[in-house]
Every structure is written in C-alpha cells, then in structure tokens.
C-alpha cells in the first residue's frame, strides 16, 4: 500500500496504490485482498477490474489465483467525508 497524501481537505478525494505479490514457493489459489480504511474515509472506486465487496470501513477483492512470483497493483480511490454530530443542550 502506497502512502497517501500528507494532508487532505474535507470532501476531497485521493487514491492509494494497492500492490500485491505471491512470494511463496507455489501458486496461490483463491486470493482475497482486504483493505481497511481509517475512520473518515469512504470508498469511491478502483482500477482492479474486479468487483469490490465493501462494508463501512473495509473492502475486499477476490482476484483469483496468483502464480509463484506473480505481482499486480491497482488504485483505490477514497474520499475524506465530513461527519456532523448534533449535540442537544439540556437546560435544567
């Protein structure tokens, strides 16, 4: 996973580069990549070419089999979202 930008404003989008490789001695069947997002980021899309399965703060991609020494990468686009919390005042 590449480093993201050093700072991002609310509502701005940016991308991570997600890289993977098979460093094992054999082919790796049924590879599933998972990426967890820090609080305040939401998934917007990616360039993987496969469907992402996303929950609130995590996405996964079933990329199939990776041959020995095979590598790949793709971009994951996220957005810094603004969360507004309302606080009710109670006067006694």
C-alpha positions in Angstrom: 0.0 0.0 0.0 1.5 3.3 -1.0 1.4 6.3 1.2 -1.5 8.7 0.6 -1.1 12.4 0.5 0.2 14.2 3.6 -3.0 16.2 4.0 -6.5 16.1 2.6 -9.3 18.5 3.0 -12.8 17.6 3.9 -14.7 16.3 0.8 -11.5 15.8 -1.2 -10.8 12.5 -3.0 -7.4 10.8 -3.3 -6.0 7.4 -4.3 -3.9 4.7 -2.7 -1.8 2.3 -4.9 -2.5 -1.3 -3.6 0.3 -3.6 -4.6 0.4 -7.4 -4.1 2.6 -10.4 -5.0 3.0 -14.1 -4.3 6.3 -14.6 -2.5 5.5 -18.2 -1.8 7.0 -21.4 -3.3 3.8 -22.4 -5.0 0.8 -20.9 -6.9 -1.7 -19.2 -4.5 -5.4 -20.2 -5.3 -8.4 -18.1 -4.5 -6.6 -15.0 -3.4 -8.6 -12.4 -1.5 -7.2 -8.9 -0.9 -8.6 -6.8 2.0 -8.1 -3.2 2.7 -9.3 -1.4 5.9 -9.9 2.3 5.7 -9.2 4.8 8.5 -12.2 6.5 10.1 -13.5 9.3 8.0 -12.7 7.8 4.6 -15.2 6.2 2.2 -14.6 4.0 -0.8 -15.3 5.6 -4.2 -13.9 3.1 -6.7 -10.8 1.3 -8.0 -9.0 0.2 -11.1 -8.8 -3.5 -10.2 -11.1 -4.8 -12.9 -12.9 -7.0 -10.4 -15.9 -6.2 -8.2 -15.1 -4.8 -4.8 -17.1 -6.1 -1.8 -17.2 -3.2 0.7 -18.6 -2.6 4.2 -18.4 0.6 6.2 -14.6 0.7 6.6 -13.3 -2.3 4.6 -13.2 -3.5 1.0 -12.1 -6.9 -0.4 -11.3 -8.1 -3.9 -11.3 -11.7 -5.0 -8.5 -11.7 -7.6 -8.4 -15.4 -8.2 -5.1 -17.3 -8.4 -1.6 -15.9 -8.3 1.2 -17.8 -9.8 4.5 -18.1 -8.0 6.3 -14.7 -8.2 3.3 -13.1 -9.9 2.5 -9.5 -8.8 0.0 -6.8 -9.5 -1.4 -3.5 -8.4 -4.3 -1.2 -8.7 -5.5 2.2 -7.4 -8.2 2.5 -4.8 -10.0 5.9 -4.7 -11.3 7.2 -1.4 -12.9 10.3 -0.2 -12.5 12.2 3.1 -16.0 12.6 4.4 -17.4 15.1 6.8 -19.4 13.8 9.7 -21.6 16.2 11.5 -22.7 15.3 15.1 -25.5 17.2 16.6 -25.3 17.8 20.4 -28.6 18.5 22.2 -28.4 21.0 25.0 -30.5 20.3 28.0 -31.3 23.2 30.2 -32.2 22.4 33.8 
